[in-house]
Amino acid sequence: MATNQLLDHLPAAEQKRLLKQGIQVPLRGGQQLAVQDMPAQSLLFPVQGCMSLVTPLSAHSWLQVGMVGSEGVLGAQLLLGVAASPVTVLVQQEGHAWGMPAAVLRHELPASPGLRRLLMCYLQVQLRQSATAAACLHRHALQARLARWLLMGQDRSRGEGFAATQEGMAQLLGARRVGVTVAAGRLQAAGLIHYHRGWITISDRAGLESAACVCYAQDSASYRLGMKFAPDGAIAATAR
């Protein structure tokens, strides 16, 4: 199997045909995969790794509005004939993706009803999760938002931990670094996480879920309902 949720749920014959048209794309930490308002060059299905969807606030700052891992796809707007990316995409955790050039996608879409359906469903999921992200920023305390962000990162890391700096988390969460330092310190003091030299591990998953804002559970429900298939096991976690 392709080990990307969307690709894994394609009809077998369609998946086989499409994978022959694709290429493996390495994802390097800090790499910029797309720029807001600039044309997307390909459809990217992450297999391993995690990407932050950000909207620039100035030349040197941005705010995270979403996160994508192996549960999703980058460039889904190409389905609508829209080349411009609605967000800037930064690689948060390195890995690799399966890519389909935009020109190949245009050629394959008429004969790929399964892919069209999944991309349309995923666009709806992203719209719903973007609305949740906007509400979360304005209504929820930093510590609860940080707990949610850490859970999202672990869901997509597929490992015991992942790399993240306090400065980076502060920028993505739209907060001051000192605020993130205090919030992370409280989560660590409560035994929910362990943070050391830019490496985070989740010590108490259930406790961190209780500390997170309700948006984490809402995003998970939005994915399950929107994609119209029931995730299981480790794949279920990455849908959040």
C-alpha positions as CSV (number, residue, x, y, z in Angstrom):
1,M,0.0,0.0,0.0
2,A,1.0,3.6,-0.5
3,T,0.8,4.5,3.2
4,N,-0.9,7.7,2.5
5,Q,-4.5,7.7,3.6
6,L,-6.0,9.1,0.4
7,L,-3.9,7.0,-1.9
8,D,-4.6,3.9,0.2
9,H,-8.4,4.4,-0.2
10,L,-8.3,4.6,-4.0
11,P,-9.7,1.7,-6.0
12,A,-6.8,-0.7,-6.6
13,A,-6.7,-0.4,-10.4
14,E,-6.8,3.4,-10.2
15,Q,-4.2,3.5,-7.5
16,K,-1.8,1.3,-9.5
17,R,-2.3,3.4,-12.7
18,L,-1.7,6.7,-10.8
19,L,1.3,5.5,-8.9
20,K,3.0,4.7,-12.2
21,Q,2.7,8.4,-13.1
22,G,4.2,9.7,-9.9
23,I,7.6,10.4,-8.5
24,Q,9.1,10.2,-5.0
25,V,9.8,13.6,-3.5
26,P,12.2,14.0,-0.5
27,L,11.0,16.4,2.2
28,R,13.8,18.3,4.0
29,G,13.2,20.1,7.3
30,G,12.5,23.8,6.7
31,Q,12.0,23.3,3.0
32,Q,9.4,25.6,1.4
33,L,7.1,23.5,-0.8
34,A,4.6,26.1,-1.9
35,V,4.3,29.9,-1.7
36,Q,1.0,31.6,-1.1
37,D,-0.6,32.9,-4.3
38,M,2.1,31.2,-6.5
39,P,1.2,28.3,-8.8
40,A,1.5,24.8,-7.3
41,Q,3.7,22.6,-9.5
42,S,2.3,19.2,-8.3
43,L,0.0,17.3,-6.1
44,L,1.9,16.0,-3.1
45,F,0.8,13.0,-1.0
46,P,3.0,12.9,2.1
47,V,4.0,9.4,3.1
48,Q,6.3,10.3,6.0
49,G,6.9,13.7,7.5
50,C,4.8,16.7,8.4
51,M,4.1,20.1,6.8
52,S,2.9,23.3,8.3
53,L,0.4,25.4,6.3
54,V,1.1,29.0,7.1
55,T,-0.1,32.4,6.0
56,P,2.5,35.1,5.9
57,L,1.9,38.1,8.2
58,S,5.0,40.0,7.1
59,A,8.2,39.4,5.3
60,H,9.6,37.6,8.4
61,S,6.7,36.2,10.3
62,W,3.8,33.8,9.6
63,L,1.0,32.0,11.4
64,Q,0.1,28.3,11.1
65,V,-3.4,27.6,9.8
66,G,-3.1,23.9,9.3
67,M,-0.9,20.8,9.4
68,V,-0.7,18.0,6.8
69,G,0.9,14.5,7.1
70,S,0.1,11.1,5.6
71,E,-3.6,11.7,6.2
72,G,-3.8,14.4,3.5
73,V,-2.5,16.0,0.3
74,L,-1.0,19.3,-0.7
75,G,-2.2,21.1,-3.8
76,A,-5.8,19.8,-3.8
77,Q,-7.0,23.1,-5.2
78,L,-5.6,21.9,-8.6
79,L,-8.8,19.8,-8.8
80,L,-10.7,23.0,-9.2
81,G,-8.5,24.3,-11.9
82,V,-6.9,26.7,-9.5
83,A,-3.1,26.7,-9.7
84,A,-2.4,29.4,-7.0
85,S,-1.6,28.0,-3.6
86,P,-3.9,29.4,-0.8
87,V,-1.1,29.0,1.8
88,T,2.7,28.8,2.1
89,V,3.8,25.2,2.9
90,L,6.8,24.6,5.1
91,V,8.3,21.1,6.0
92,Q,8.1,20.8,9.7
93,Q,9.3,17.2,10.0
94,E,11.4,15.7,7.2
95,G,10.3,12.6,5.3
96,H,9.1,12.0,1.7
97,A,6.0,12.3,-0.4
98,W,4.5,10.9,-3.6
99,G,4.1,13.6,-6.2
100,M,2.1,14.0,-9.4
101,P,3.0,16.9,-11.7
102,A,0.1,19.3,-12.3
103,A,0.2,18.5,-16.1
104,V,-0.1,14.8,-15.4
105,L,-2.9,15.4,-13.0
106,R,-4.9,17.3,-15.6
107,H,-4.5,14.4,-18.0
108,E,-5.4,11.7,-15.4
109,L,-8.4,13.3,-13.7
110,P,-11.1,12.5,-16.3
111,A,-10.3,8.7,-15.9
112,S,-9.9,8.9,-12.1
113,P,-13.3,9.2,-10.3
114,G,-11.9,7.9,-7.1
115,L,-9.2,10.5,-6.9
116,R,-11.6,13.3,-7.8
117,R,-14.0,12.2,-5.0
118,L,-11.2,12.0,-2.4
119,L,-9.7,15.4,-3.4
120,M,-13.2,17.0,-3.2
121,C,-13.8,15.5,0.2
122,Y,-10.4,16.6,1.4
123,L,-11.0,20.2,0.3
124,Q,-14.2,20.3,2.4
125,V,-12.2,18.9,5.4
126,Q,-9.6,21.6,5.0
127,L,-12.2,24.4,4.8
128,R,-13.8,23.1,8.0
129,Q,-10.5,22.8,9.8
130,S,-9.4,26.3,8.7
131,A,-12.5,27.7,10.3
132,T,-11.7,25.8,13.5
133,A,-8.2,27.1,13.4
134,A,-9.4,30.7,13.2
135,A,-11.8,30.3,16.1
136,C,-9.1,28.5,18.1
137,L,-6.6,31.4,17.8
138,H,-9.1,33.9,19.2
139,R,-10.9,31.9,21.8
140,H,-8.5,29.4,23.5
141,A,-5.7,29.9,25.9
142,L,-2.1,29.3,24.7
143,Q,-1.5,26.3,26.8
144,A,-4.5,24.5,25.4
145,R,-3.5,25.5,21.9
146,L,0.0,24.3,22.5
147,A,-1.3,20.9,23.8
148,R,-3.4,20.6,20.6
149,W,-0.4,21.5,18.4
150,L,1.8,18.9,20.1
151,L,-0.8,16.2,19.6
152,M,-1.1,17.1,16.0
153,G,2.7,16.9,15.6
154,Q,2.9,13.5,17.3
155,D,0.1,12.1,15.2
156,R,2.1,12.8,12.1
157,S,5.6,11.9,13.4
158,R,4.9,8.2,13.7
159,G,7.5,7.9,16.3
160,E,8.3,8.4,20.0
161,G,9.0,12.1,19.5
162,F,9.7,15.0,17.1
163,A,11.9,18.0,16.8
164,A,10.5,21.5,17.6
165,T,12.0,24.7,19.0
166,Q,10.2,27.0,21.3
167,E,10.9,29.9,18.9
168,G,9.4,27.9,16.1
169,M,6.3,26.9,18.0
170,A,5.8,30.5,19.2
171,Q,5.9,31.8,15.6
172,L,3.5,29.1,14.3
173,L,1.1,29.6,17.2
174,G,1.2,33.4,16.9
175,A,2.5,33.8,20.5
176,R,5.5,35.2,22.3
177,R,8.4,32.8,22.9
178,V,8.2,33.5,26.7
179,G,4.5,32.4,26.6
180,V,5.3,29.1,24.9
181,T,8.2,28.6,27.4
182,V,5.8,29.0,30.3
183,A,3.1,26.8,28.7
184,A,5.5,24.0,27.8
185,G,7.0,24.2,31.2
186,R,3.6,23.6,32.8
187,L,2.8,20.7,30.6
188,Q,6.2,19.2,31.4
189,A,5.8,19.8,35.1
190,A,2.4,18.0,34.9
191,G,4.2,15.0,33.4
192,L,2.4,15.3,30.0
193,I,5.5,15.9,27.9
194,H,9.2,15.8,28.0
195,Y,11.1,18.6,26.3
196,H,14.9,18.6,26.0
197,R,17.2,20.5,23.5
198,G,14.5,20.9,20.9
199,W,13.2,17.3,21.1
200,I,9.6,16.6,22.3
201,T,8.2,13.4,23.5
202,I,4.6,12.8,24.7
203,S,4.7,11.2,28.2
204,D,1.0,11.1,28.9
205,R,-1.1,11.0,25.8
206,A,-4.5,10.9,27.6
207,G,-3.5,13.7,29.9
208,L,-2.3,15.9,27.0
209,E,-5.6,15.3,25.2
210,S,-7.4,16.5,28.3
211,A,-5.2,19.6,28.4
212,A,-5.8,20.4,24.7
213,C,-8.7,22.6,23.5
214,V,-11.8,21.0,22.0
215,C,-10.5,21.9,18.5
216,Y,-8.3,18.8,18.5
217,A,-11.2,16.4,18.8
218,Q,-13.3,18.5,16.4
219,D,-10.6,18.3,13.7
220,S,-10.5,14.5,14.1
221,A,-14.3,14.3,13.8
222,S,-14.2,16.6,10.7
223,Y,-11.8,14.3,9.0
224,R,-13.7,11.1,9.7
225,L,-17.0,12.6,8.6
226,G,-15.6,14.5,5.6
227,M,-13.5,11.7,4.1
228,K,-16.3,9.2,4.5
229,F,-14.0,6.3,5.6
230,A,-13.3,5.1,9.0
231,P,-9.6,5.3,9.9
232,D,-8.1,2.6,12.1
233,G,-5.0,2.1,14.2
234,A,-2.1,4.4,13.6
235,I,-3.7,5.8,10.6
236,A,-6.6,7.1,12.7
237,A,-4.2,9.2,14.8
238,T,-2.8,11.0,11.7
239,A,-6.3,12.1,10.7
240,R,-6.4,14.5,13.6
